[in-house]
Amino acid sequence: MKIALPYGRQVIEDDDIAAVADALRGELLTTGPRVGEFERALAEATGATHAIACNNGTAALHLAARALNLGPGTTTIVPAITFLATANAVRLNGGDVVFADGDPDSGLMRTSDLAGALARCPNRTANAVFNVHLAGQCGDLVAIHALARRHGLRIVEDACHAIGTAYHGNRRVGDNSFADLTCFSFHPVKTIAMGEGGALTTNDAALAGIIARDRNHGVSRDPAAFTQSDEAFDDAGQAHPWYYEMEWPGLNYRIPDILCALGLSQLKKLPRFAARRRELVAAYDAALAPFAPLVKTIARTPNVEPAWHLCIALIDFKALRSDRASVMRRLAAQGIGTQVHYIPVYRQPYYRELNPDLILPGADEYYRRTLSLPLFPSMSDDDPARVVRALAETLGL
């Protein structure tokens, strides 16, 4: 069965293809000039001082955990409503994770949820919080920052859904006004696509340097940073052209120039793509309004202008005497794709074993009702109404 309207789809245009073809004709397919060009463009687009590109959003999260030394003996708070990678990044670095509950109507972590998670931390202390922006929307960054700093937490914003989102007027997600680091993903269903691709932004030069080295095996080629003068320099004090130093064992999380060429082209379209997504979500809002409260879109955070990654409907399947799996199958039979974002991470077998008695009612209530509807910029103006008509018919509304 062909899905004419998947829940997400990239928009690749002729100039994107031309940009990639031009990169393929270049001398360097990886670690070349387009990586730096993309990083500078992303820093400008987000308002951050530094941007470091890597090969996907999961790598960005892992690099953040490593840069902040969130390893053995540390505790990081992670919202339960997120993709697996947010929590796994910390676990892969050897750190412990304490899950925070979320708002049942938005899926976002609230300050009360952060406070509740802090109370469950060993000795009521933690080292960091990964604040997740869901579907393109962020929570109360100012209040979460204030609470986190009061407890001495480093802050990472998982903005893999939120490139292009603005808050409190002209502030942009990724400017790190209320975080140490922000992580992005450029997977094909995200607002801009690179095939695979990720990045971190920060205003801390030291963190930026650590991350840039860590994505490339921990290697430094900066003569000013060399520590072994007898190995690094000739008798005239010139650095040997082949020389490099490894300060610690790093990773290969580099991103190719080919993908950065696509990213540069797509980044120019970010305002257009974000505006179109907002138009489509507004159309969904209008089409779903007659069916509230049984079916409604997620609650909105004040003073936030989302660049929507997902259009999430909250459906009271129990009251409607329906079930989500049947609804998804019936919609798929009509060529309409849907998805669930997300199963609360703490309910996964691995984390269940670590937290056998944990119950997070807000996250569970959100999960019980959530369904992601098709959303991508090339949808027609009529598509949201068509999807809602099919959904209403399937639910017997």
N, C-alpha and C positions, 0 to 999 in steps of 0.2 A: 504493500500500500504506500503510494507516494504521498508524503506530507507536503502539501502546497504551502502551508503556513507553519513552519517549525516555530518552537518557542523563541529561538534566536537564530540570526543569520548574519554573516559579514556582508558588507557592501563594498565591493571592489570595482573600481571604475578604471577607465582606460589610462588615466594619468598614473594610477597606482601601478598598473602593469608596466607602463613605460619606465617608471622609476626603478622597479626591480630589474627590468631588462638592462637598463643602464648600469646598474650595480654589477650585474653578471658580466658585463663587458670590461669592468675595471680590473685592476691588477690584484686587489685584495678582496677576497670574499669574506674574510673575517678579521677582526681586530684592525680594521681600516678606518678611513676618515669619516664614514657615515655614522659610526658608533658615537664619536664625539659630537657630530652635528646633531644627532638625535638627542643626546643628553642635554646639549645646550638649549635646544628647542623645547624639551620637556621642562627644564628648569624655568624657562621663561613662561611657559603655559601654566605652570602651577604656582609661580611666584616663589619658588625655593631657590636657595643659593647653589645647591649642588644636586645633580641627578646622576645616578649610576645605573646603566642598563645591564640586564642579565637575561638569561634564556627563558625564564617564565616567572609567573607570579609566585609559585611555590619556592623557587630559588630565592626570590626577593625576600620572602618571609624567613627562610632559613638563614640567609645572610644577615638579616636583622637580628635574629636570635644569637648568632655567632658574634656579631659586632658588639652586642650589649652583654656578652659573656653570660648568657642565660643557660648555663650548663649544670652539671651535677651540684646539688646543694642549693639551687635556686628555685623559686616558685614564680610562675607567670599565670596571671588570670586571663582566661580566654572565654568569650561568649559561647554559649552552647549552640546558638543558631549561626552557623558559618559552615564553610566547606572544611573538610578534614585537614587541609594543608595548614590552616592557622594553628591548630593545636599540634599537629605532627612536626611542624618546624621546630618547636621548642623541645619536643620529645626526642627528635633526631639529634639535637644538640646535648641531650642528657639532662635537661631540666624537667621539673615537675610542673604539671598543669592543674589549676583549680578552675572549674567551669563556673561561669556566671549565668544566672537566669536572664530572661529577656522579657520585653513588653509583649504580651500576647496579641496585641493588635498591630505591632510594627516589626517584631522580631529583634529590635535593637536593644542593646544593653543600656539600662538606665543607671543613674548614680546609685539608686537603692539596690540594684542588682550587683553593682561593683562593691558596695558596702557589705552586702550579704556574702559575697565570695571572699572578701577580705576576712570576715569573721570565721570562715571555714578554713583559712590558711593555717598551716602549722605555726604555732606561736603568734597567730594573728598578724603575720608579716608576709610581705611578698616583695618581689624585685621589679616586676614589670606587669603591664597590662597591654594586651593586643586588642585595641578598640576596633570592632568590625563595622564597616559601613555597608549596609545590606540593600541590594537592589538599586543602588545609586544614591541612597539617602543616608545621611549621617545623623547620629543622635546629638545630644547636647554636649558639644566638644568642650565648651568653657567649663561647665560644671564637672564633667568627668576629669578634666585636667586639674581642676582645683582639688578634688578629692584625691586623685592619684598622687599629686605632688605633696599633699599633706601627709601622705603615708610613704613618701620617698620612692615612688614608683617611676621607672622609665616608661615612656609611652610610645607604642608603635601603632600607627593607624593602618589597619588592613583596608586599603581603599581599592582593592582589586575590582570592585563594582563601581567605583565612583570617580573615575577620571572625568573632569569637566564639571563636577558639582561645585556650587558656590554656597557660601553661608555668611550670615551676618553682613549682608550687602555685597561688597566686592572681594571678600576673602575667598580663596580657592582651596579646595581640598588638595593637600600636598604641599601647602606653603609652610607647614610645620609650626604655625603660630602656637599650637597647643599639643605638640608632639615632638619627640626626638627624631623619629623616622616615619616615613609613609611608604607603603608598598603598593605597587600597581601591577595589574595583569593586562596583557594585550592578546588574550586568547580570541579566536575568531568570533565568538558570540558577544564579546565585550564592545564597548562603544567605539573604540578604534581597534583595528585588528593588525597583528603582525604575523599571523599563523600561529606561532608561539612567541612569547616575549614577555618580559617583565622589567621592572625598574624600581629603584628606591630614590626618594628625595630626602634631603636633610639640609639644615642650616649649620651643621657642625662639621667643620673642615676635617677634624681628626677622624670622625666616624666615616666620612666620605672616603678618606684615604684608606682606612682599614677595609672597607667594603670593596673598593676598587682592586686592592691587592688580593683579597680573599676570593674574589670571583675568578682570579687567574693564578691559582695554585699558591697564593701567598707570596708571589714574586714582586720584587721591586727592581726597576731599572733606573731609578733616580740616583745619580752620583752623590747628591747631597745626603742621601740616607744610607750609603754604603758604610759598613762597619769594618770590613776587612781590607784596609788600604793596600796591603802588600799584594793582595789578589786582584784588587779592583783597578789599580792605576799603574801607568807606566812610569818611567823615571822622570818624565817631564810633568807628571801630575795629571795626565789625560786619562780619562776612564777608558778601559778596554772596550771596543765596540761590541763585543760579544757578551760582556759580563752582566750578570744579574745576581741578586741575592734573594733567598727564600727566608723570610722572617719567621714563618710558621707554616705547617702543612695546610694549604688552602684547597680550593675546589676548582673544577672547570665549569663555571657557570657563565662563560662568555656568550655573547650573542653575535651572530654573523652580520656583516654589512648588508647582506641581501635583505634580512628582516628589518634592519634599521632604515633601509631605503623605503620599504613599505611603510614603516612607522612614521617616517618624516612626511610622506605624502598624506597618510591618514590623519596625522596630527593637525595638518592645515584645515581639515574638514571637521575637527572636533566641535566648533561652535554650531555648524550646520547640523551635524548628527545629533548633538544634544538637544537642539531646539526641536528637531523633528520628533525625537523620542518624547519630549514633553507634550507636543501636540497630540501624539497618539495616546499617551496616558490620559490626557484631558478628555479625549474622545471616549476612552474606556470608562472614565469616571462618570461621564454623562449617561452612557448606555447602561451602566450597572446601577445607577442611582435608584431606579424604580424597584429594585429587588432587595434593597437594604431593609433590615439588618441581616437577612439570611445569606446574602451575597454582597460583599463590599470590597473595596480596595483597601490597602493597608493604611494605617494611621500615619499622618504627616507630622514631621518635626517642624516647629515654628522657625522662621528665619533661615530656611534652607531651600535653595533652588536646585533640585536634583537633576543630574544628567542620568536619567533612568536607564539602568541596565536591564531591569526586569519589570514587568507589570504583574504584580502579585494580587490575586483575588483571595479573600478569606471567605470560605464557604462552610456553612453549618450543615455538613453532610448528614449528621445524626438527625437534626430536626427535619431535614428534607427526605429522610428515609432513603438515602442514597449512600453510595460509597465511592471513594475517590478513584479507585482502580477502574471501576465500571465506567465512570464518567470519562476518564482519560481514554479508554478504549473506544467508546462511542464517538468521541470527538476525533480521534485518529482516523476512524472509518470515514469521517467527513473531510479528511485532509487537514485537520487542525491539530498541531502538536502542542503538548503541554508538558510541564515538568514540575518537580517538587524541590524547592529550595528552602530549608534543607531538613534532612533527618537530624535532630539534635545530636551533636557529636558525642556527647556523653553516653548516648544509648548504643554506640558501636561496641561490638564484643570486646575489643582491646581495652577501651576505656571503662566499660562495665566491670571488667575484672579488677581494675584499679579503684573503682568507686562503686562497689556493689549496692550500697544503700542510698545513693544519691537520687533525689527526685527534684526536678526543676519545673514547677507547674506552669509558669509563664511560657517557657520554651515549648513544653509539651502541648499546651493549648494552641499556640501558634502553629506548630507542626500539624496538629489534627485538622486544621482548616485550610492550610495554604495550598495554592495551585498557581503556577506561573503560566500566564497566557502569552500568545505570540507578541513579540515586540522587536522590531528592527526598522531602520529608517526607510527601506524601500517598500514597506507596506503601503497599501492605498488608503485614502481617506475613509473608504467604506469598510475596510477590513475589521476594525474594532467592533463596529455594530454587527457585522456578520458573525464574528466570534461569539459575541454576547448572545445573539439570537440562538445560535447552536447550543451554547451552554445552558441557556434558560430552558430550551426545549428538552435537553437531556436531563435536566434536573426536575422537569415537570412544573416549571413556573409559568 
